[in-house]
Amino acid sequence: MLISNAFAQPAGAAAEGGGIMGFLPLILMFVVLYFVMIRPQMKRQKEVKNMLETLGVGDEVVTVGGLMGKVTQLKDQYLTVELVPGTEVKMQKSAVTAVLPKGTIKAI
């Protein structure tokens, strides 16, 4: 005959890979996910919160829309940014993405 005979496996052979070894790849996947995605995101949120809390009048900032200016007024959730002399824009604090070093903006 050209076709070989097929024999059934013993009943205990299917249960050998069970237990904690079956969940090990899933657990490792969650550990890698935590260190690659979740932990860096939490660190970034903490840095942004610190930056917004330490924001003061006279700081030079960059907004979400790419506008650069100097902070002239601060309130609880809002701030006023002077873009060019005589042009001020009121916006939410959360629109600030970065605080620039002093003297970065020469036009103001």
Backbone as XML, in Angstrom:
<?xml version="1.0"?>
<chain id="A" units="angstrom">
  <residue number="1" name="MET">
    <atom name="N" x="0.814" y="-1.179" z="0.000"/>
    <atom name="CA" x="0.000" y="0.000" z="0.000"/>
    <atom name="C" x="0.868" y="1.256" z="0.000"/>
  </residue>
  <residue number="2" name="LEU">
    <atom name="N" x="0.349" y="2.317" z="-0.598"/>
    <atom name="CA" x="1.059" y="3.573" z="-0.656"/>
    <atom name="C" x="0.741" y="4.482" z="0.522"/>
  </residue>
  <residue number="3" name="ILE">
    <atom name="N" x="-0.369" y="4.259" z="1.166"/>
    <atom name="CA" x="-0.792" y="5.105" z="2.293"/>
    <atom name="C" x="-0.480" y="4.376" z="3.579"/>
  </residue>
  <residue number="4" name="SER">
    <atom name="N" x="0.205" y="5.082" z="4.516"/>
    <atom name="CA" x="0.539" y="4.443" z="5.787"/>
    <atom name="C" x="-0.655" y="4.488" z="6.728"/>
  </residue>
  <residue number="5" name="ASN">
    <atom name="N" x="-0.652" y="3.614" z="7.673"/>
    <atom name="CA" x="-1.738" y="3.543" z="8.643"/>
    <atom name="C" x="-1.621" y="4.684" z="9.650"/>
  </residue>
  <residue number="6" name="ALA">
    <atom name="N" x="-2.761" y="5.228" z="10.074"/>
    <atom name="CA" x="-2.800" y="6.284" z="11.082"/>
    <atom name="C" x="-3.279" y="5.683" z="12.380"/>
  </residue>
  <residue number="7" name="PHE">
    <atom name="N" x="-2.545" y="5.952" z="13.432"/>
    <atom name="CA" x="-2.904" y="5.433" z="14.744"/>
    <atom name="C" x="-3.290" y="6.579" z="15.664"/>
  </residue>
  <residue number="8" name="ALA">
    <atom name="N" x="-4.230" y="6.361" z="16.544"/>
    <atom name="CA" x="-4.693" y="7.386" z="17.492"/>
    <atom name="C" x="-3.638" y="7.603" z="18.574"/>
  </residue>
  <residue number="9" name="GLN">
    <atom name="N" x="-3.535" y="8.834" z="19.043"/>
    <atom name="CA" x="-2.615" y="9.167" z="20.129"/>
    <atom name="C" x="-3.211" y="8.685" z="21.446"/>
  </residue>
  <residue number="10" name="PRO">
    <atom name="N" x="-2.377" y="8.407" z="22.402"/>
    <atom name="CA" x="-2.909" y="8.048" z="23.718"/>
    <atom name="C" x="-3.625" y="9.254" z="24.347"/>
  </residue>
  <residue number="11" name="ALA">
    <atom name="N" x="-4.559" y="9.027" z="25.227"/>
    <atom name="CA" x="-5.379" y="10.086" z="25.815"/>
    <atom name="C" x="-4.556" y="11.075" z="26.629"/>
  </residue>
  <residue number="12" name="GLY">
    <atom name="N" x="-3.494" y="10.687" z="27.243"/>
    <atom name="CA" x="-2.675" y="11.559" z="28.081"/>
    <atom name="C" x="-1.777" y="12.502" z="27.289"/>
  </residue>
  <residue number="13" name="ALA">
    <atom name="N" x="-1.592" y="12.309" z="26.008"/>
    <atom name="CA" x="-0.679" y="13.120" z="25.222"/>
    <atom name="C" x="-1.199" y="14.535" z="25.017"/>
  </residue>
  <residue number="14" name="ALA">
    <atom name="N" x="-2.490" y="14.745" z="24.933"/>
    <atom name="CA" x="-3.061" y="16.065" z="24.707"/>
    <atom name="C" x="-2.971" y="16.941" z="25.958"/>
  </residue>
  <residue number="15" name="ALA">
    <atom name="N" x="-2.975" y="16.375" z="27.131"/>
    <atom name="CA" x="-2.989" y="17.134" z="28.380"/>
    <atom name="C" x="-1.583" y="17.483" z="28.882"/>
  </residue>
  <residue number="16" name="GLU">
    <atom name="N" x="-0.551" y="17.046" z="28.213"/>
    <atom name="CA" x="0.812" y="17.285" z="28.685"/>
    <atom name="C" x="1.205" y="18.759" z="28.657"/>
  </residue>
  <residue number="17" name="GLY">
    <atom name="N" x="0.740" y="19.560" z="27.703"/>
    <atom name="CA" x="1.131" y="20.960" z="27.569"/>
    <atom name="C" x="0.248" y="21.912" z="28.360"/>
  </residue>
  <residue number="18" name="GLY">
    <atom name="N" x="-0.622" y="21.456" z="29.194"/>
    <atom name="CA" x="-1.548" y="22.306" z="29.945"/>
    <atom name="C" x="-0.886" y="22.960" z="31.141"/>
  </residue>
  <residue number="19" name="GLY">
    <atom name="N" x="-1.694" y="23.584" z="31.982"/>
    <atom name="CA" x="-1.190" y="24.210" z="33.192"/>
    <atom name="C" x="-0.644" y="25.603" z="32.934"/>
  </residue>
  <residue number="20" name="ILE">
    <atom name="N" x="0.353" y="25.978" z="33.710"/>
    <atom name="CA" x="0.928" y="27.323" z="33.629"/>
    <atom name="C" x="1.690" y="27.531" z="32.328"/>
  </residue>
  <residue number="21" name="MET">
    <atom name="N" x="2.209" y="26.484" z="31.749"/>
    <atom name="CA" x="2.971" y="26.606" z="30.505"/>
    <atom name="C" x="2.088" y="27.073" z="29.347"/>
  </residue>
  <residue number="22" name="GLY">
    <atom name="N" x="0.802" y="26.810" z="29.403"/>
    <atom name="CA" x="-0.114" y="27.271" z="28.366"/>
    <atom name="C" x="-0.364" y="28.770" z="28.454"/>
  </residue>
  <residue number="23" name="PHE">
    <atom name="N" x="-0.294" y="29.329" z="29.671"/>
    <atom name="CA" x="-0.534" y="30.763" z="29.875"/>
    <atom name="C" x="0.743" y="31.598" z="29.833"/>
  </residue>
  <residue number="24" name="LEU">
    <atom name="N" x="1.898" y="30.960" z="29.836"/>
    <atom name="CA" x="3.167" y="31.675" z="29.865"/>
    <atom name="C" x="3.338" y="32.640" z="28.689"/>
  </residue>
  <residue number="25" name="PRO">
    <atom name="N" x="3.046" y="32.267" z="27.455"/>
    <atom name="CA" x="3.176" y="33.250" z="26.359"/>
    <atom name="C" x="2.238" y="34.450" z="26.531"/>
  </residue>
  <residue number="26" name="LEU">
    <atom name="N" x="1.047" y="34.220" z="27.027"/>
    <atom name="CA" x="0.088" y="35.303" z="27.256"/>
    <atom name="C" x="0.582" y="36.251" z="28.346"/>
  </residue>
  <residue number="27" name="ILE">
    <atom name="N" x="1.128" y="35.704" z="29.407"/>
    <atom name="CA" x="1.667" y="36.518" z="30.496"/>
    <atom name="C" x="2.869" y="37.327" z="30.012"/>
  </residue>
  <residue number="28" name="LEU">
    <atom name="N" x="3.758" y="36.698" z="29.259"/>
    <atom name="CA" x="4.920" y="37.409" z="28.718"/>
    <atom name="C" x="4.497" y="38.527" z="27.773"/>
  </residue>
  <residue number="29" name="MET">
    <atom name="N" x="3.445" y="38.305" z="27.007"/>
    <atom name="CA" x="2.951" y="39.322" z="26.088"/>
    <atom name="C" x="2.457" y="40.554" z="26.869"/>
  </residue>
  <residue number="30" name="PHE">
    <atom name="N" x="1.756" y="40.358" z="27.973"/>
    <atom name="CA" x="1.283" y="41.475" z="28.783"/>
    <atom name="C" x="2.439" y="42.212" z="29.458"/>
  </residue>
  <residue number="31" name="VAL">
    <atom name="N" x="3.468" y="41.507" z="29.886"/>
    <atom name="CA" x="4.639" y="42.151" z="30.497"/>
    <atom name="C" x="5.345" y="43.033" z="29.470"/>
  </residue>
  <residue number="32" name="VAL">
    <atom name="N" x="5.539" y="42.514" z="28.269"/>
    <atom name="CA" x="6.182" y="43.303" z="27.207"/>
    <atom name="C" x="5.323" y="44.506" z="26.851"/>
  </residue>
  <residue number="33" name="LEU">
    <atom name="N" x="4.012" y="44.328" z="26.758"/>
    <atom name="CA" x="3.087" y="45.422" z="26.462"/>
    <atom name="C" x="3.194" y="46.523" z="27.511"/>
  </residue>
  <residue number="34" name="TYR">
    <atom name="N" x="3.309" y="46.149" z="28.772"/>
    <atom name="CA" x="3.422" y="47.134" z="29.846"/>
    <atom name="C" x="4.691" y="47.973" z="29.682"/>
  </residue>
  <residue number="35" name="PHE">
    <atom name="N" x="5.832" y="47.322" z="29.456"/>
    <atom name="CA" x="7.096" y="48.050" z="29.378"/>
    <atom name="C" x="7.275" y="48.806" z="28.066"/>
  </residue>
  <residue number="36" name="VAL">
    <atom name="N" x="6.620" y="48.384" z="27.001"/>
    <atom name="CA" x="6.790" y="49.033" z="25.708"/>
    <atom name="C" x="5.784" y="50.155" z="25.492"/>
  </residue>
  <residue number="37" name="MET">
    <atom name="N" x="4.550" y="49.994" z="25.974"/>
    <atom name="CA" x="3.502" y="50.979" z="25.680"/>
    <atom name="C" x="2.968" y="51.717" z="26.900"/>
  </residue>
  <residue number="38" name="ILE">
    <atom name="N" x="2.578" y="51.017" z="27.923"/>
    <atom name="CA" x="1.864" y="51.632" z="29.048"/>
    <atom name="C" x="2.798" y="52.471" z="29.915"/>
  </residue>
  <residue number="39" name="ARG">
    <atom name="N" x="3.931" y="51.954" z="30.304"/>
    <atom name="CA" x="4.847" y="52.669" z="31.195"/>
    <atom name="C" x="5.387" y="53.963" z="30.575"/>
  </residue>
  <residue number="40" name="PRO">
    <atom name="N" x="5.844" y="53.963" z="29.310"/>
    <atom name="CA" x="6.298" y="55.226" z="28.723"/>
    <atom name="C" x="5.183" y="56.265" z="28.607"/>
  </residue>
  <residue number="41" name="GLN">
    <atom name="N" x="3.953" y="55.827" z="28.335"/>
    <atom name="CA" x="2.835" y="56.766" z="28.232"/>
    <atom name="C" x="2.540" y="57.406" z="29.586"/>
  </residue>
  <residue number="42" name="MET">
    <atom name="N" x="2.586" y="56.627" z="30.651"/>
    <atom name="CA" x="2.349" y="57.181" z="31.988"/>
    <atom name="C" x="3.452" y="58.169" z="32.364"/>
  </residue>
  <residue number="43" name="LYS">
    <atom name="N" x="4.692" y="57.871" z="31.974"/>
    <atom name="CA" x="5.811" y="58.773" z="32.255"/>
    <atom name="C" x="5.638" y="60.090" z="31.508"/>
  </residue>
  <residue number="44" name="ARG">
    <atom name="N" x="5.208" y="60.020" z="30.252"/>
    <atom name="CA" x="4.987" y="61.228" z="29.441"/>
    <atom name="C" x="3.866" y="62.084" z="30.035"/>
  </residue>
  <residue number="45" name="GLN">
    <atom name="N" x="2.772" y="61.461" z="30.479"/>
    <atom name="CA" x="1.674" y="62.202" z="31.097"/>
    <atom name="C" x="2.133" y="62.916" z="32.361"/>
  </residue>
  <residue number="46" name="LYS">
    <atom name="N" x="2.984" y="62.272" z="33.131"/>
    <atom name="CA" x="3.510" y="62.879" z="34.358"/>
    <atom name="C" x="4.377" y="64.095" z="34.029"/>
  </residue>
  <residue number="47" name="GLU">
    <atom name="N" x="5.204" y="63.999" z="32.981"/>
    <atom name="CA" x="6.046" y="65.116" z="32.568"/>
    <atom name="C" x="5.208" y="66.298" z="32.090"/>
  </residue>
  <residue number="48" name="VAL">
    <atom name="N" x="4.149" y="66.035" z="31.323"/>
    <atom name="CA" x="3.276" y="67.109" z="30.826"/>
    <atom name="C" x="2.564" y="67.782" z="31.990"/>
  </residue>
  <residue number="49" name="LYS">
    <atom name="N" x="2.098" y="67.012" z="32.943"/>
    <atom name="CA" x="1.419" y="67.583" z="34.114"/>
    <atom name="C" x="2.370" y="68.485" z="34.898"/>
  </residue>
  <residue number="50" name="ASN">
    <atom name="N" x="3.615" y="68.042" z="35.091"/>
    <atom name="CA" x="4.617" y="68.865" z="35.790"/>
    <atom name="C" x="4.896" y="70.154" z="35.027"/>
  </residue>
  <residue number="51" name="MET">
    <atom name="N" x="5.013" y="70.063" z="33.697"/>
    <atom name="CA" x="5.294" y="71.238" z="32.883"/>
    <atom name="C" x="4.169" y="72.265" z="33.008"/>
  </residue>
  <residue number="52" name="LEU">
    <atom name="N" x="2.921" y="71.811" z="32.963"/>
    <atom name="CA" x="1.790" y="72.734" z="33.043"/>
    <atom name="C" x="1.663" y="73.353" z="34.437"/>
  </residue>
  <residue number="53" name="GLU">
    <atom name="N" x="2.039" y="72.616" z="35.469"/>
    <atom name="CA" x="1.968" y="73.156" z="36.833"/>
    <atom name="C" x="3.044" y="74.208" z="37.078"/>
  </residue>
  <residue number="54" name="THR">
    <atom name="N" x="4.200" y="74.066" z="36.447"/>
    <atom name="CA" x="5.296" y="75.009" z="36.674"/>
    <atom name="C" x="5.289" y="76.165" z="35.680"/>
  </residue>
  <residue number="55" name="LEU">
    <atom name="N" x="4.312" y="76.205" z="34.805"/>
    <atom name="CA" x="4.206" y="77.272" z="33.811"/>
    <atom name="C" x="3.996" y="78.610" z="34.503"/>
  </residue>
  <residue number="56" name="GLY">
    <atom name="N" x="4.731" y="79.637" z="34.071"/>
    <atom name="CA" x="4.628" y="80.950" z="34.695"/>
    <atom name="C" x="4.588" y="82.065" z="33.676"/>
  </residue>
  <residue number="57" name="VAL">
    <atom name="N" x="4.252" y="83.264" z="34.151"/>
    <atom name="CA" x="4.218" y="84.440" z="33.288"/>
    <atom name="C" x="5.636" y="84.727" z="32.806"/>
  </residue>
  <residue number="58" name="GLY">
    <atom name="N" x="5.778" y="84.993" z="31.518"/>
    <atom name="CA" x="7.080" y="85.268" z="30.933"/>
    <atom name="C" x="7.712" y="84.057" z="30.265"/>
  </residue>
  <residue number="59" name="ASP">
    <atom name="N" x="7.152" y="82.881" z="30.477"/>
    <atom name="CA" x="7.683" y="81.678" z="29.820"/>
    <atom name="C" x="7.350" y="81.711" z="28.338"/>
  </residue>
  <residue number="60" name="GLU">
    <atom name="N" x="8.259" y="81.200" z="27.534"/>
    <atom name="CA" x="8.036" y="81.096" z="26.096"/>
    <atom name="C" x="7.565" y="79.678" z="25.808"/>
  </residue>
  <residue number="61" name="VAL">
    <atom name="N" x="6.443" y="79.560" z="25.081"/>
    <atom name="CA" x="5.802" y="78.268" z="24.878"/>
    <atom name="C" x="5.520" y="78.004" z="23.400"/>
  </residue>
  <residue number="62" name="VAL">
    <atom name="N" x="5.293" y="76.723" z="23.098"/>
    <atom name="CA" x="4.831" y="76.280" z="21.789"/>
    <atom name="C" x="3.486" y="75.603" z="22.015"/>
  </residue>
  <residue number="63" name="THR">
    <atom name="N" x="2.497" y="75.941" z="21.184"/>
    <atom name="CA" x="1.158" y="75.373" z="21.336"/>
    <atom name="C" x="0.965" y="74.178" z="20.411"/>
  </residue>
  <residue number="64" name="VAL">
    <atom name="N" x="-0.165" y="73.506" z="20.568"/>
    <atom name="CA" x="-0.510" y="72.357" z="19.738"/>
    <atom name="C" x="-0.543" y="72.741" z="18.266"/>
  </residue>
  <residue number="65" name="GLY">
    <atom name="N" x="-1.009" y="73.943" z="17.958"/>
    <atom name="CA" x="-1.098" y="74.404" z="16.581"/>
    <atom name="C" x="0.219" y="74.891" z="16.009"/>
  </residue>
  <residue number="66" name="GLY">
    <atom name="N" x="1.297" y="74.891" z="16.805"/>
    <atom name="CA" x="2.601" y="75.310" z="16.332"/>
    <atom name="C" x="2.902" y="76.779" z="16.550"/>
  </residue>
  <residue number="67" name="LEU">
    <atom name="N" x="2.011" y="77.488" z="17.236"/>
    <atom name="CA" x="2.258" y="78.900" z="17.523"/>
    <atom name="C" x="3.267" y="79.031" z="18.662"/>
  </residue>
  <residue number="68" name="MET">
    <atom name="N" x="4.159" y="79.995" z="18.522"/>
    <atom name="CA" x="5.156" y="80.269" z="19.564"/>
    <atom name="C" x="4.888" y="81.647" z="20.131"/>
  </residue>
  <residue number="69" name="GLY">
    <atom name="N" x="4.952" y="81.765" z="21.447"/>
    <atom name="CA" x="4.711" y="83.054" z="22.065"/>
    <atom name="C" x="5.123" y="83.065" z="23.521"/>
  </residue>
  <residue number="70" name="LYS">
    <atom name="N" x="4.873" y="84.223" z="24.145"/>
    <atom name="CA" x="5.248" y="84.428" z="25.543"/>
    <atom name="C" x="3.974" y="84.513" z="26.382"/>
  </residue>
  <residue number="71" name="VAL">
    <atom name="N" x="3.953" y="83.824" z="27.514"/>
    <atom name="CA" x="2.798" y="83.825" z="28.414"/>
    <atom name="C" x="2.727" y="85.173" z="29.112"/>
  </residue>
  <residue number="72" name="THR">
    <atom name="N" x="1.533" y="85.830" z="29.022"/>
    <atom name="CA" x="1.359" y="87.128" z="29.667"/>
    <atom name="C" x="0.408" y="87.062" z="30.857"/>
  </residue>
  <residue number="73" name="GLN">
    <atom name="N" x="-0.535" y="86.138" z="30.842"/>
    <atom name="CA" x="-1.477" y="85.980" z="31.958"/>
    <atom name="C" x="-1.734" y="84.496" z="32.184"/>
  </residue>
  <residue number="74" name="LEU">
    <atom name="N" x="-1.950" y="84.131" z="33.454"/>
    <atom name="CA" x="-2.287" y="82.760" z="33.818"/>
    <atom name="C" x="-3.524" y="82.755" z="34.691"/>
  </residue>
  <residue number="75" name="LYS">
    <atom name="N" x="-4.437" y="81.853" z="34.403"/>
    <atom name="CA" x="-5.589" y="81.603" z="35.266"/>
    <atom name="C" x="-5.651" y="80.102" z="35.490"/>
  </residue>
  <residue number="76" name="ASP">
    <atom name="N" x="-6.710" y="79.611" z="36.127"/>
    <atom name="CA" x="-6.791" y="78.188" z="36.460"/>
    <atom name="C" x="-6.605" y="77.284" z="35.246"/>
  </residue>
  <residue number="77" name="GLN">
    <atom name="N" x="-7.483" y="77.396" z="34.271"/>
    <atom name="CA" x="-7.435" y="76.525" z="33.101"/>
    <atom name="C" x="-7.022" y="77.245" z="31.821"/>
  </residue>
  <residue number="78" name="TYR">
    <atom name="N" x="-6.884" y="78.557" z="31.873"/>
    <atom name="CA" x="-6.602" y="79.346" z="30.672"/>
    <atom name="C" x="-5.342" y="80.173" z="30.842"/>
  </residue>
  <residue number="79" name="LEU">
    <atom name="N" x="-4.740" y="80.533" z="29.725"/>
    <atom name="CA" x="-3.599" y="81.430" z="29.733"/>
    <atom name="C" x="-3.677" y="82.320" z="28.498"/>
  </residue>
  <residue number="80" name="THR">
    <atom name="N" x="-2.994" y="83.455" z="28.569"/>
    <atom name="CA" x="-2.935" y="84.377" z="27.445"/>
    <atom name="C" x="-1.502" y="84.384" z="26.935"/>
  </residue>
  <residue number="81" name="VAL">
    <atom name="N" x="-1.366" y="84.190" z="25.622"/>
    <atom name="CA" x="-0.049" y="84.127" z="24.985"/>
    <atom name="C" x="0.083" y="85.284" z="24.011"/>
  </residue>
  <residue number="82" name="GLU">
    <atom name="N" x="1.184" y="86.020" z="24.115"/>
    <atom name="CA" x="1.465" y="87.107" z="23.187"/>
    <atom name="C" x="2.302" y="86.529" z="22.041"/>
  </residue>
  <residue number="83" name="LEU">
    <atom name="N" x="1.712" y="86.527" z="20.838"/>
    <atom name="CA" x="2.385" y="85.965" z="19.671"/>
    <atom name="C" x="3.395" y="86.948" z="19.084"/>
  </residue>
  <residue number="84" name="VAL">
    <atom name="N" x="2.934" y="88.165" z="18.822"/>
    <atom name="CA" x="3.781" y="89.278" z="18.388"/>
    <atom name="C" x="3.349" y="90.464" z="19.232"/>
  </residue>
  <residue number="85" name="PRO">
    <atom name="N" x="4.164" y="91.503" z="19.345"/>
    <atom name="CA" x="3.764" y="92.642" z="20.174"/>
    <atom name="C" x="2.391" y="93.190" z="19.741"/>
  </residue>
  <residue number="86" name="GLY">
    <atom name="N" x="1.487" y="93.227" z="20.693"/>
    <atom name="CA" x="0.141" y="93.736" z="20.439"/>
    <atom name="C" x="-0.874" y="92.677" z="20.041"/>
  </residue>
  <residue number="87" name="THR">
    <atom name="N" x="-0.451" y="91.437" z="19.828"/>
    <atom name="CA" x="-1.369" y="90.358" z="19.461"/>
    <atom name="C" x="-1.336" y="89.286" z="20.538"/>
  </residue>
  <residue number="88" name="GLU">
    <atom name="N" x="-2.455" y="89.180" z="21.277"/>
    <atom name="CA" x="-2.541" y="88.187" z="22.339"/>
    <atom name="C" x="-3.669" y="87.212" z="22.030"/>
  </residue>
  <residue number="89" name="VAL">
    <atom name="N" x="-3.463" y="85.958" z="22.408"/>
    <atom name="CA" x="-4.429" y="84.898" z="22.179"/>
    <atom name="C" x="-4.699" y="84.214" z="23.508"/>
  </residue>
  <residue number="90" name="LYS">
    <atom name="N" x="-5.988" y="84.013" z="23.809"/>
    <atom name="CA" x="-6.362" y="83.306" z="25.028"/>
    <atom name="C" x="-6.632" y="81.849" z="24.659"/>
  </residue>
  <residue number="91" name="MET">
    <atom name="N" x="-6.051" y="80.906" z="25.424"/>
    <atom name="CA" x="-6.208" y="79.484" z="25.122"/>
    <atom name="C" x="-6.172" y="78.659" z="26.402"/>
  </residue>
  <residue number="92" name="GLN">
    <atom name="N" x="-6.507" y="77.396" z="26.257"/>
    <atom name="CA" x="-6.459" y="76.486" z="27.392"/>
    <atom name="C" x="-5.017" y="76.086" z="27.678"/>
  </residue>
  <residue number="93" name="LYS">
    <atom name="N" x="-4.742" y="75.791" z="28.947"/>
    <atom name="CA" x="-3.393" y="75.360" z="29.324"/>
    <atom name="C" x="-3.006" y="74.065" z="28.614"/>
  </residue>
  <residue number="94" name="SER">
    <atom name="N" x="-3.975" y="73.202" z="28.381"/>
    <atom name="CA" x="-3.677" y="71.913" z="27.759"/>
    <atom name="C" x="-3.206" y="72.050" z="26.311"/>
  </residue>
  <residue number="95" name="ALA">
    <atom name="N" x="-3.334" y="73.245" z="25.710"/>
    <atom name="CA" x="-2.874" y="73.465" z="24.339"/>
    <atom name="C" x="-1.374" y="73.689" z="24.273"/>
  </residue>
  <residue number="96" name="VAL">
    <atom name="N" x="-0.716" y="73.856" z="25.405"/>
    <atom name="CA" x="0.734" y="74.067" z="25.431"/>
    <atom name="C" x="1.420" y="72.703" z="25.346"/>
  </residue>
  <residue number="97" name="THR">
    <atom name="N" x="2.327" y="72.559" z="24.380"/>
    <atom name="CA" x="3.042" y="71.290" z="24.229"/>
    <atom name="C" x="4.467" y="71.342" z="24.750"/>
  </residue>
  <residue number="98" name="ALA">
    <atom name="N" x="5.084" y="72.527" z="24.753"/>
    <atom name="CA" x="6.471" y="72.623" z="25.214"/>
    <atom name="C" x="6.754" y="74.018" z="25.741"/>
  </residue>
  <residue number="99" name="VAL">
    <atom name="N" x="7.648" y="74.081" z="26.705"/>
    <atom name="CA" x="8.154" y="75.352" z="27.211"/>
    <atom name="C" x="9.565" y="75.502" z="26.656"/>
  </residue>
  <residue number="100" name="LEU">
    <atom name="N" x="9.798" y="76.636" z="25.980"/>
    <atom name="CA" x="11.091" y="76.891" z="25.351"/>
    <atom name="C" x="12.043" y="77.559" z="26.337"/>
  </residue>
  <residue number="101" name="PRO">
    <atom name="N" x="13.343" y="77.416" z="26.107"/>
    <atom name="CA" x="14.314" y="78.156" z="26.935"/>
    <atom name="C" x="14.154" y="79.663" z="26.739"/>
  </residue>
  <residue number="102" name="LYS">
    <atom name="N" x="14.468" y="80.422" z="27.773"/>
    <atom name="CA" x="14.348" y="81.895" z="27.713"/>
    <atom name="C" x="15.199" y="82.434" z="26.565"/>
  </residue>
  <residue number="103" name="GLY">
    <atom name="N" x="14.647" y="83.396" z="25.832"/>
    <atom name="CA" x="15.369" y="84.033" z="24.740"/>
    <atom name="C" x="15.274" y="83.310" z="23.415"/>
  </residue>
  <residue number="104" name="THR">
    <atom name="N" x="14.488" y="82.257" z="23.337"/>
    <atom name="CA" x="14.346" y="81.523" z="22.083"/>
    <atom name="C" x="13.609" y="82.349" z="21.039"/>
  </residue>
  <residue number="105" name="ILE">
    <atom name="N" x="12.569" y="83.053" z="21.478"/>
    <atom name="CA" x="11.783" y="83.868" z="20.570"/>
    <atom name="C" x="12.360" y="85.284" z="20.588"/>
  </residue>
  <residue number="106" name="LYS">
    <atom name="N" x="12.951" y="85.694" z="19.483"/>
    <atom name="CA" x="13.614" y="87.004" z="19.410"/>
    <atom name="C" x="12.649" y="88.129" z="19.046"/>
  </residue>
  <residue number="107" name="ALA">
    <atom name="N" x="11.550" y="87.823" z="18.327"/>
    <atom name="CA" x="10.648" y="88.863" z="17.821"/>
    <atom name="C" x="9.818" y="89.496" z="18.929"/>
  </residue>
  <residue number="108" name="ILE">
    <atom name="N" x="9.613" y="88.805" z="20.022"/>
    <atom name="CA" x="8.748" y="89.346" z="21.069"/>
    <atom name="C" x="9.570" y="90.098" z="22.091"/>
  </residue>
</chain>
